[in-house]
Amino acid sequence: MLRAMRVVWEALLIMLLAIFSKGTGTKSDGTISISSSHCLSWRLAVESNNVRGWRTVPTQCWHYIENYMLRGQYDRDLDLVLQQIFAYLNDIPLSNDGMDAWILDVDDTCISNLFYYNGKRFGCDPYDPVGFKAWALRGGCPAIPAVLGLFTKLVETGFKVFLVTGRDDETLAQATRDNLHNQGFIGYERLILRTQAYKGQSAVLYKSEIRKQLEGEGYRIWGNVGDQWSDLLGDSLGNRTFKLPNPMYFVP
């Protein structure tokens, strides 16, 4: 009798452990892994700006972010945002005074740093300012095709396009201009980089000030596109903002 009860209890214990393992992602060695569904939830929270001030991608989500960026979902998400932008763009009543403006961020909006972040475990490694500067100076960032198409449409339509970036004006201006030109970003009104006057400011404050200056010059900002929430918060945001996906890093 006791032996039979023991067998039943052992069977129940095995079943409970199996259920627990399936629900939490427990491995055979007893460690608990973060499931892809957790990393999906983390990415959603990042994109909706509910997770702020994060420094690195959770190590457990390294391969999830790698798959997201490289296996099609990033491109599909990007294309959906661009569809919304074009639908909005087509309804804008463009004036004839040459003061209708559009703002685009540069890094991971116009040109991609995906090759660089591939070597940084897709954001799991801490930000490396020296390494990123060396990468940017090479001028090898490829265009993001969907955004290049938007840029071309904006210029052809008659918008004044301003490329506003947090890159350092003193050290990266020429490399950035050359990179953009080589990738087909030709015909923009102005490339604005961070000068000494804005050193130490958050991206929100810096970009707000730039937008205020443009409005002070008489420009009407119809659209503002960036991959970071700091591109799209603050003052003088424009008529509409559009957030592009980027789960690899956070810029305050």
Stockholm file with secondary structure:
# STOCKHOLM 1.0

chainA/1-252         MLRAMRVVWEALLIMLLAIFSKGTGTKSDGTISISSSHCLSWRLAVESNNVRGWRTVPTQCWHYIENYMLRGQYDRDLDLVLQQIFAYLNDIPLSNDGMDAWILDVDDTCISNLFYYNGKRFGCDPYDPVGFKAWALRGGCPAIPAVLGLFTKLVETGFKVFLVTGRDDETLAQATRDNLHNQGFIGYERLILRTQAYKGQSAVLYKSEIRKQLEGEGYRIWGNVGDQWSDLLGDSLGNRTFKLPNPMYFVP
#=GR chainA/1-252 SS CHHHHHHHHHHHHHHHHHHHHHHHTBCTTSCBCCCHHHHHHHHHHHHTTCSCSCCSCCGGGHHHHHHHHHSSHHHHHHHHHHHHHHHHHTTCCCCSSSCEEEEECCBTTTBCCHHHHHTTGGGTSCCCHHHHHHHHHHTCCCBCHHHHHHHHHHHHHTCEEEEEEEEEHHHHHHHHHHHHHHTTCCSCSEEEEECGGGTTCCHHHHHHHHHHHHHHTTCEEEEEEESSGGGSCSSCCCSEEEECCCCSCCCC
#=GC SS_cons         CHHHHHHHHHHHHHHHHHHHHHHHTBCTTSCBCCCHHHHHHHHHHHHTTCSCSCCSCCGGGHHHHHHHHHSSHHHHHHHHHHHHHHHHHTTCCCCSSSCEEEEECCBTTTBCCHHHHHTTGGGTSCCCHHHHHHHHHHTCCCBCHHHHHHHHHHHHHTCEEEEEEEEEHHHHHHHHHHHHHHTTCCSCSEEEEECGGGTTCCHHHHHHHHHHHHHHTTCEEEEEEESSGGGSCSSCCCSEEEECCCCSCCCC
//
